[in-house]
Amino acid sequence: MKRIVILAFDGALASAITGVTDLFAMAGVSWNRIQNQSITRLFQVDIATPDGLPIQCINGIKLQADTAYHQIGPADVLIVPTIGAAIFETLALNPDLVELLQTADRQYQLIAGNCTGNFFLAEAGILNYRQATTHWGFQQLFHERYPLVNLNADQLISRDQHVYCAGGGLAWFDLGLHLIERFYGFDVAMQSAKSFVIDYRRDSQLSYSLMKIGKPHQDMLIQKMQEWIEQNFQHSFTLDELAAQFNITVRTMIRRFKAALDVPPNQYVQVIRIEAARKRLEETEQSLDFIMQDVGYSDPSSFRRLFHKKTGLTPLEYRRRFSRRF
């Protein structure tokens, strides 16, 4: 039996503790019951807190502890759940957790963080020069504070040596299934996924992230160009024509776009068009061809390739997953 220890703290997301506890605790149980097979528990799950006392999650739920950080002892995996409270305040209030992670890293212990819980791993320095991910909504904040981390927030799960990171708030499902497969193989992981009725081996957060670029800036001309693009993206126009609308050269337009938004204007137009396509796929029953043309594309294969690149899904896959039920 493998031992999982969840490193809980005040302000954590409750489901990232209780949910992953259920997933591991029921591995070898739920599926076996469904199949009328003998039950074999595969994991022991313990909740550790700074002092062994209960913690209060961000939703107000209080969780009892099985042990304190300094009493954990041997464990196969240490898991840091999602930070639900203010991130930097939570980091500052939990120096013992940071120190515990540093010690575990020196001992090459398997460590896994979920969502914003990966800020703890980065704060401890154990993600420096390693591949990592975090919730897509916090990637800029993460990158600014921890520039030495090789962050790829498009990934749902990252692994670098003995350190795992999971992306979004409920990515503990994916993290847990990956760890179940690591210890007990693909079949057991799939059985766990089927018994919980969840998808396995999702690879990307792209389909969940906000596409529209909204970085604040002070370039009034670029703001006006953004407004024009957002009102006219469905029409075909070249960069030369766009620049001419505002009496500047293409070279100057590209330079100012990149300075203001970190992207060139053609990429900005693509993002606006794909965002519009996503919205139509979510909210209407319009045909794919109609949507493609209505957002400014005429080549179906190019549109599908670009949509997949930006979201990680084909348009039809995106509609199946996110469309409103009519």
Buried (B, 14 or more C-beta within 10 A) or exposed (E): EBBBBBBBBBBBBBBBBBBBBBBBBBBBBBBBEEEEEEEEBBBBBBBBBBEBEBBBBBEEBEBEBBBBBEEBEEBBBBBBBBBBBEBEEBBEBBEBBBEBBBEBBEEEBBBBBBBBBBBBBBBBBBBBEBBBBBBBBBBEBBEEBBEEBEBBBBBBBBBBEBBBBBBBBBBBBBBBBBBBBBBBEEEBBBBBBEBBEBEBBBEBBBBBBEBEBEEEBEBEBBEEBBEBBBEBBEEEBEBEEBBBBEEBEBEEBBEBBBEBBEBBBEBBBBBBBBBBBBEBBEEBEEEBEEBBBBBBBEEEEEBBEBBBEBBBBBBEBBBEBBBEEE
